[in-house]
């Protein structure tokens, strides 16, 4: 399997120097699609500048120095996507987000905040009498209650993936836009009609967007930081 791809052919969401070298590490198939994720090696080497070569990246990862969502990861091609948290052995914690240019970006977070993660529900199924929630990042979880709806989000504790809060896609919910011309913006839902959402942005203006672009991240306010310190 090819472990690299040409930089000029990478998704537009990748915030990398496309003229630095000819090739860049290709994320392995996994929990995130390539348009909302970067290979762990690319993060270590090109985003955080903790390594100069892929060999150095592998050495760092093999030393159990990096955790993604609270779990040690050693594969330099492991895909790390939006809202995932990355923890380094130097005590630094980061979360991946999409900035207002639609690029994958990182923000530094506290240790406490890095232990939780919002997860959007994109599907449901019945498994052995329980409801299985399918999340945007490829993960799934069995739930006791059936009051979750596609489009809602949950807050997960890390690394045990326990649901700590149910965030409903409804009026007054706080959302983050993951696509469209308003990508990277946050706002409060004012109305929902069919596949459209009307939300109020930070300037108090009403904006219409597609429901599928909305990622619920809180009720009265965001439950995670979304701005650089």
C-alpha positions in Angstrom: 0.0 0.0 0.0 1.3 3.4 -0.9 2.2 5.4 2.2 2.6 8.8 0.6 0.9 11.1 -2.0 1.9 14.1 -3.9 1.5 17.4 -2.0 -0.2 19.2 -4.9 -2.9 16.5 -4.9 -3.7 16.7 -1.2 -7.2 17.9 0.0 -7.7 21.6 0.2 -8.3 21.3 3.9 -4.7 20.3 4.6 -2.8 23.2 6.1 0.7 22.2 4.8 3.4 23.7 2.7 2.7 22.2 -0.7 6.0 23.4 -2.2 8.3 22.0 0.6 8.8 18.5 -0.8 7.1 16.5 -3.5 5.4 13.9 -1.3 3.6 13.9 2.1 2.5 11.0 4.3 -0.9 9.6 3.3 -3.3 8.8 6.2 -4.2 5.2 6.5 -7.8 4.1 6.1 -9.4 4.6 9.5 -11.8 6.6 11.6 -11.7 9.8 9.5 -12.0 10.6 5.8 -8.9 12.2 4.3 -10.6 15.6 3.8 -11.0 16.1 7.6 -7.8 14.4 8.9 -4.1 14.4 8.7 -1.6 11.5 9.2 -0.2 11.6 12.7 3.3 11.7 11.3 2.4 14.9 9.3 1.2 16.5 12.5 4.3 15.6 14.5 6.7 16.6 11.7 5.1 19.5 9.8 2.5 21.0 12.1 4.2 20.8 15.5 7.7 20.6 14.2 8.7 18.0 16.7 10.7 16.0 14.1 12.6 16.7 10.9 12.2 13.3 9.2 9.8 10.4 9.1 12.5 8.3 10.9 12.5 10.8 13.8 8.7 10.6 13.8 8.7 6.9 14.1 11.2 7.0 17.0 8.9 9.5 18.9 5.9 7.3 18.3 7.6 4.1 19.2 8.6 5.7 22.6 4.8 5.9 23.5 5.2 9.7 23.4 1.9 10.6 21.6 -1.7 9.9 22.5 -4.7 10.5 20.3 -8.0 10.7 22.2 -6.2 9.4 25.2 -4.8 6.3 23.5 -1.2 5.7 22.6 -0.7 5.6 18.8 2.4 4.3 17.1 1.4 4.3 13.4 2.7 7.4 11.7 -0.1 7.1 9.2 -2.9 7.0 11.7 -5.5 9.6 10.7 -6.2 12.3 13.2 -9.3 14.4 12.5 -11.3 17.3 13.6 -12.1 17.5 17.4 -9.6 14.7 18.1 -7.2 15.5 20.9 -3.4 15.0 20.7 -1.3 14.7 23.8 2.5 14.7 23.9 4.8 13.4 26.6 6.0 17.0 27.2 2.7 17.8 28.7 1.2 19.7 25.7 -2.4 19.0 24.6 -4.0 20.0 21.3 -7.3 19.7 19.5 -7.8 19.6 15.8 -10.4 22.0 14.4 -11.3 23.6 11.0 -10.5 27.3 10.8 -12.5 29.9 9.0 -10.6 29.2 5.8 -11.7 25.6 5.9 -8.2 24.4 6.8 -7.4 21.8 9.4 -5.8 23.7 12.3 -4.8 23.0 15.9 -5.4 24.8 19.2 -3.7 24.2 22.5 -6.0 23.0 25.2 -5.8 22.2 28.9 -5.3 18.6 30.1 -8.9 18.7 31.6 -10.5 19.8 28.3 -8.5 17.3 26.3 -10.2 14.5 28.2 -13.5 15.2 26.5 -14.6 15.2 22.9 -17.8 16.1 21.0 -19.0 13.4 18.6 -21.8 13.9 16.1 -24.3 11.1 15.5 -24.5 10.3 11.8 -26.4 7.0 12.0 -28.3 4.6 14.3 -29.0 0.9 14.3 -30.6 -1.7 16.7 -28.1 -4.3 18.0 -29.2 -7.0 20.4 -32.1 -4.8 21.7 -29.9 -1.7 22.2 -29.4 1.4 20.1 -26.0 1.6 18.4 -24.9 5.2 17.8 -22.6 5.7 14.8 -20.4 8.7 15.1 -18.7 11.0 12.5 -15.3 9.6 13.3 -16.1 6.0 12.5 -16.6 4.9 16.1 -19.9 3.5 17.5 -21.3 3.0 20.9 -24.3 1.1 22.4 -26.8 3.3 24.3 -29.4 2.3 26.8 -31.9 4.9 25.7 -33.4 5.6 22.3 -33.8 9.3 22.6 -30.8 10.1 20.4 -31.3 11.4 16.9 -29.1 11.6 13.8 -27.6 15.1 13.9 -27.4 15.3 17.6 -24.0 15.2 19.4 -22.7 13.6 22.6 -19.8 14.6 24.8 -17.5 11.6 25.3 -15.0 11.2 28.1 -11.6 10.0 27.0 -10.2 7.5 26.6 -13.1 5.4 27.9 -15.6 6.9 25.4 -18.4 7.2 28.0 -21.2 9.5 27.1 -21.3 12.4 29.6 -23.8 14.6 27.9 -26.4 14.5 25.1 -26.4 17.6 22.9 -29.6 17.9 20.8 -29.8 19.5 17.4 -32.6 21.9 18.4 -33.3 25.6 18.8 -30.8 27.5 21.0 -28.2 24.8 20.6 -24.6 26.1 19.9 -23.2 24.7 16.6 -19.9 24.7 14.7 -20.0 24.7 10.9 -17.9 22.0 9.4 -18.5 22.8 5.7 -19.9 25.4 3.4 -19.0 29.0 3.0 -19.4 29.6 6.8 -17.0 26.8 7.8 -15.3 27.3 11.1 -18.0 29.7 12.4 -20.0 29.1 15.5 -23.6 30.3 16.3 -26.9 29.5 18.0 -29.7 27.8 16.2 -32.8 30.0 15.7 -34.8 27.8 13.5 -34.8 24.4 11.7 -36.8 23.8 8.5 -36.3 20.7 6.5 -32.7 20.4 5.6 -31.9 24.0 6.4 -30.9 25.7 9.6 -31.1 29.4 10.6 -28.5 30.4 13.1 -27.3 33.6 14.7 -23.6 34.3 14.3 -21.3 36.1 16.7 -22.3 39.5 15.1 -26.0 38.8 15.9 -26.8 38.3 12.2 -29.1 35.5 11.0 -27.4 33.0 8.6 -28.9 30.1 6.7 -27.0 26.9 6.1 -27.5 23.2 5.5 -28.4 21.1 8.5 -25.7 18.6 7.6 -23.0 21.2 8.1 -24.0 21.8 11.7 -22.1 20.1 14.5 -23.7 20.6 17.9 -20.9 21.6 20.4 -22.9 22.9 23.3 -26.2 24.3 24.6 -25.9 27.8 25.9 -22.2 28.0 24.9 -19.5 25.8 23.4 -18.3 23.0 25.7 -14.8 23.1 24.1 -12.4 25.9 23.2 -12.4 26.8 19.5 -10.0 29.7 19.4 -6.2 29.9 19.7 -4.9 31.2 23.0 
